């Protein structure tokens, strides 16, 4: 039996995620930790707690001395916060942590919560990447999705972002939306290209339990396009955007050269990150942990002890390896099995040989040398691949079960 040793995460740089849970209106499909209609006083309390949590984590031994390589403000709608609040959080990040030179600082924003002046101030204050939740370029579809903006406002948000100096600008789009046709999606892709973004994320609408859309669908009040239409829309995306100069680098993400999302690659490469704010997740020292979700519970916990961690899970070798497969294969460049073997101290290619063989025979993955990656068919049916690799095959289980992750 090959020698097994504990997996030791690399003491490299970290990604830092800041969660702002507030929004103007919670869309019916949204299952993120977000809350609409919060009074200004509650948001002020939240920002104060967030700044206190920042100071708390600066002395943690798993963080101290490590540089922050990427910084991401997500939500909710971070752009809903006043400009001064956003800049104060960013300034506290710089005071509390060692920020890498030229790091990517992303702000998620929704049209309808932005002005050109606000964007100019945020850009000059240190934000250098803007991610806009456009979602659709049709007013009827925007109404279906319960978005608060119009097509005209979405287009203006992109233009204002450019005028404000954001040279790294991303837009989000959704497909397989109720009432959407393949021809409409083709037009959307063409119109999106004409807006001139550097990065486009295209997400298949998924109905998550607990959302208004899910309840409506269960009651028969929401009709989704047939599954084959969603597959056809993804295939159209995979053809159109690369032909327009965008690199298809992750299942849902397309970027012009040099404009990949650096922060999200932290997740996909199963690297370490710290998440701050209500409901934020972290991965440090082989441990995954999460903050309290409710903002008021989060604020109370931070006031009491400086942090708001509500749950922890220490990954076993099997869990961590399954996560590496599930996240790493989202990147179209695939996974280097030799690198993975060195990381986990087991011969991964040998241990998973039967699983790989079955997926290759189904045409879902390719295995060339040490590189395992999704095929075109595998991109379309990626969940089948992830489920097959999330748990080790029976013959590998005894070896993998011995792996642990160091403190």
Number of C-alpha atoms within 10 A of each C-alpha: 5 8 8 16 16 15 21 15 17 10 15 13 20 23 25 24 22 24 22 30 26 24 21 18 15 22 19 18 18 18 15 13 18 23 18 14 10 12 9 11 8 14 19 14 14 22 19 18 24 27 21 18 21 23 18 15 18 18 13 10 9 14 20 13 15 17 19 23 22 24 27 22 25 20 24 24 25 22 26 21 18 14 16 13 14 20 19 15 18 21 14 15 20 13 13 17 20 17 20 16 9 10 17 22 21 24 25 21 23 26 22 17 19 17 14 16 13 17 23 18 15 23 20 13 16 16 23 19 23 25 25 23 21 25 23 25 22 16 14 14 19 18 13 15 20 14 22 16 17 20 18 12 17 21 15 18 24 23 16 19 24 19 14 19 16 21 15 21 22 27 24 18 21 20 25 24 21 15 13 17 16 18 10 15 23 15 14 19 20 14 12 20 18 9 13 15 21 19 24 27 19 19 16 15 17 16 18 13 12 12 17 17 20 18 16 14 14 12 9 9 11 14 12 17 16 10 10 10 16 21 18 15 22 23 15 16 20 21 12 16 20 15 10 12 13 21 21 22 17 22 20 19 22 25 22 18 11 11 18 22 21 18 21 13 18 19 16 18 18 18 19 22 24 22 21 24 32 28 24 23 21 21 22 18 20 21 17 17 19 21 24 22 18 15 24 14 15 23 25 17 19 24 16 10 11 19 24 26 21 14 11 14 11 18 19 20 21 21 18 21 25 19 20 21 27 22 19 22 25 24 21 19 15 22 22 15 19 17 13 18 16 12 17 24 19 22 18 21 20 13 19 18 13 16 17 22 14 13 19 17 10 11 14 21 24 19 18 8 10 15 15 22 23 26 18 16 13 22 25 18 14 20 11 13 20 18 12 18 19 17 18 22 16 11 13 19 14 11 18 21 14 13 22 21 18 15 11
